[in-house]
Amino acid sequence: MNFEHEETKLDFVKHRNKFFAISGIFLIVGVILLATLGLNLGIDFRSGTTIDVLADETVTADEVIGEFEEIGYSPDDLTLAGDNNEIGRASFIGGLTQEETLEVQSHFEEAYGNTPAVSTVTPIVGEELAKNAIISVLIAAVGIILYVTVRFEFLYGISAIVALFHDALFILVVFSIVQMEVNIPFIAAVLTIVGYSINDTIVTFDRIRENMKFEKKVKDFEDVARVVNKSLVQTLARSINTVLTVVFAAGALFILGGEGLRTFSFALVIGLVAGTYSSLFIAAQVWLVLKSRQLKKVRSRKVQTEQPEA
């Protein structure tokens, strides 16, 4: 379909309050869920021990868990890795003592002929990783608002940041609902989404700016709304086509990439959809509201200036 010929039929601006309401309701419910259910923080952000059980042939999760239970241990999480699922990665929240670790290594060395690899995350390291993850997202947000402000104007930067925080919170809410593990690959996915979303937003903003140049006079809400709606219609096909191609790739990674990439690819799929939605229906609409208010203030000051003194 050629969306450019549908400009008179598609009116996204008219439904802006619906878009705001949908996102607002979802995010409010999401914040409540985050406060009650919380996130399923992985061992990367909590103290604990990870043991990689190495086998010479394919193993199953039940088989590895059975070996642990045989010596009185129950992993909090277990995933399979390797080309042929010959590695069982067991996580113990809170960690194991040195004696317990040696007992586990001795048992699996006897069972599979290989000494398991052990890594431990202390509470201090977990807290530092969580803090650095938050700082990295905030630095990315500040850099983006500065770039967009210089490239366009301050109102574009504010709108872009609103959309970015919408996307980040959206991903957190979904992960709180499904209780998938939040780990380092999850943070990598969030930062990837931040970059993708701002790219999509800038394309939309660039089209708005170009269309504004063709307008002889933009003085009120109706004028700005016409430009924004026209720009959204013109970029709609491009945004949908782009996100579909990337979602197919991320979806394939989710299905075929193995357990180690599942968190990253799932977050990527959710974030891509949220990023496209926010670029078209949040960022542009927020800019419309802010720009209209700015024009209203300019008109008001102009009227006050032109009024003759009593």
N, C-alpha and C positions, 0 to 999 in steps of 0.2 A: 504494500500500500504506500502511496505517496502522501506522506503526512502533510506536506506543504500545501496540498490542495484541500486539506481538511481544516484549515485555520478557522473557518466560519462555524464549523461544527464542534470542534474541540475547544472547550473553554476551561482550562485548568485553574485560572485565577478565580473564576466564579466559585469553585469548590475549595478554595484555600482554607477556609475555616474547618471544613471536614477533614482535610489532611492534617491540620494542626490538632484537631480533636482526636483523631485516630492515634497519632503518635503520642499525644499527651496522655490519653487513657492507658495505652500500652505501657508507657514508661512509668506512670504512677503505680500501676499494678506491679510492674517490674521492680521498682524500688522497694515496694512492700515485700516482694518475694526475696529480694536480695537481703533485706533486713531480717527475714525470718528463716528462709532456707539457707541463704548464704551461697558461697561458691565452693565447689569441690576442689579445694586447693591441693595440688599435687605435691610430691615430695620436694620439688624444686623450691617451694615457698614454705615448707614446714620441715622441721627436723625429722630425720629418718634415715633409713639404710636401704640401699638398692643392691640386690644380689642378682648377678647374671649367671644363670645356670647354663653350662655349656655341655652339649651332647654331640655325639658323632652322627646321629641320625635324627629324623623328625620326632618331636615330642608333642604331646597335647597338654593343654592347660590343666586338665584333670589329673594327668599323670604327674606333673611337676608338683601340683598342690598336694597330691597324695604322698609324695616323697617328703614334703615339708611336714605334713601332719603326722607322718610316721615317727618323727623325732620331736613332736610336740609344738610345732610352730604353724601359725596360720597367717599367710601374707594378706595385707590389706588390699593389694592389687597385684594382678599378674597378667603380663602381656607376652605374646610370642614374637620373636624377631628372627632375622636371618633369612637367607634365600629359601630354605626349606623348613622354616620354623624349628630350627635346631637350638634356639636360644630361648630360655624362659627367664623373663625379667620380673623378679618379685620385689615388691616395695613393702617396707615395714615402717608405718608412721610412728614416730617416737624413737625409732632406732633400736639396734641390738647392742648388747654389751660385747666386749672383745671376746669373752668366753663363749657367748652364744654364736658369734660370727665364726669362730674357729670350729665349733661343733657342726655348724651347717656346712662349712667348707669341707670338713673331713667326711661328712656323710655323702655329699654329692661327688666328691673325688672318688669315693669307693663305688658309688652307684653308676657314674658315667665315665669315670676315668679322666675327668678334667676338673681342675680346681676352679670353683666359681670366682668371678671378679666381683669385688665388693667396693662400693662407694658410699660415703656417709655425708649427709648434709646436717650441719649443726644448726641450732636455733638462730645463732648470730648470722650465719651465711644465708639462711632462708629469709630472715628479716631484711638483710642487705639486698638480696635479689628482688624482693617485693618493692623496696624503696626505689631501687634503680629502674625497675620496670615502670613505675608511676612517673618518675622523673623523665624517662625517655619519651613517654607519650606527651607530657607537658612541654618538653623542649620542642618536639615536633609540632605541637599546636601553636606555640609562640612563633616558631620559624615560619609556619604557614601563614599566620595572620599578618606578619610583617611583609612577606612576599606578596600576598594578595593586595595588601594596602598600597605597596609601592607600584605594583603592576596595574592596579585598577584605582580603587579608592577605599577609604576606611570602612564605609558601609558594606562594601563587598567582603572585606576581611571579617567583620563581625558576623555576617550571614554565613560565611564559610565555616567559622568556628562553631556556630550553633549547629550546623549540619554535622560536623565532625564529632562533636560530643553526643549528638543524637545517635550516630552510628556506633560509637564506642559503647554507650550505655545499652543500645539495642543488643549488641553481641553479649555483653555481660548478663543481661536479662535472660536471653535464650540459654546461655550456659548454666544459669541458676535454675532454670526450669528443667533442663534435661540432665543436670548434674554430671556433665562430662568433666573430666579432670582439667584443671587450669594449670598449665605448665609453661616452660620457656617457649616451646613452639607456638603456644597460644599468643604470647606477647608478640612474637614475630609476625603472626597472622594479623594482629591488630594494627601493627605499624605498617604492614603491607596494605591493609584496607585504608588506612589514613592517606597513604600516597595515592591509591587508586581513586578514592572518593574526591580528593581535592583536584585531581586531574579532570575528573568528570565535571566537577563544579566549575572549574576554570573555563572549560569548553562552553558551558552554558552561559557563564558570565561574559565571555568574549563575544558570544552571539548577541547577548543583550546590549552590550556596549556598541557593537557595530550597528545594530538596528536603531539605537538611540541617536546615532549620528545622522541617520536619514530622516529623523523627525524634525520638522521645521520648528515646532515649539512644543515643549513638554512642560505643562504648567500645573496639572492636577493628577489625582489618582487614576482617572479614566485613561489619561494619556500613557501613564507608566504601565498600567495594567494591560493595555493593548500591545505595547512593546514586549512586555514579559511573556504574555500568552503566545504571541507570534514566535518569539525566540524558543519557547518550550516546544512548540509544535515542530519547528525546524530541526531541533536537536533530538527529538524523541526517537526517531528511527535509529539514529547513530548510537544513542545510549542503550537502546534495547539490544541491537545487534552486537555491540561490544560486550555487554554484560553476559549475554547468552554464550558467546564463544568462550569467555573466561570461566563461566560457571560449568560448562561442559568439561573443561580441562580439570577444574578443581573437583568436580564430581567424580571423574575417572580416578583422580588421585585418592579420593576418599574411599572408593570401592576397591581399587587395586593396589593402593600404595602401602598397605600393611598397617598394623596397629600403631606403629611409631609415628606415622603421618596423619592418623585419623583426626586428632585434635586440630592440627594445623589446617587440614583441608576442609573440615566441617566449619571452622571459624571463618575460613576464606569464603565459602559459599554463602553463609549467612551475611557476612559483611559486604559482599559484592551486591547482593540484593538490596540491603539496607542503604548502601552507598549510592546506588542508582536512584532509589526512591528519594533519598534526602537531597540529592543534587537537583532533581527536577521539581520536587514538590515541597521541600522545606527551605533550602538555601535561597532559591529564586523568589519564593513567596515571602520569606523574611525580608529579603532585600526590597521587595515591592512595598512592604509596610513601612520600612525605615525610610526609603526614598520618598514616599508620599508624605510622610510626616515632615521630612526636611523641606520639601517644596512648600508645604503648608506654612511652615515657620517663616520661610523666605518671603512668601506672599504677605504674611501678616506684618512682618517688619517693613516691607515696601509700602503697604497701605498706611502704616503709622507714620512713616517718613514723609509721605505725600500729603498727609492731612495738614491743612493750614493751621498755624498757631492761633489760639483764641485771643 
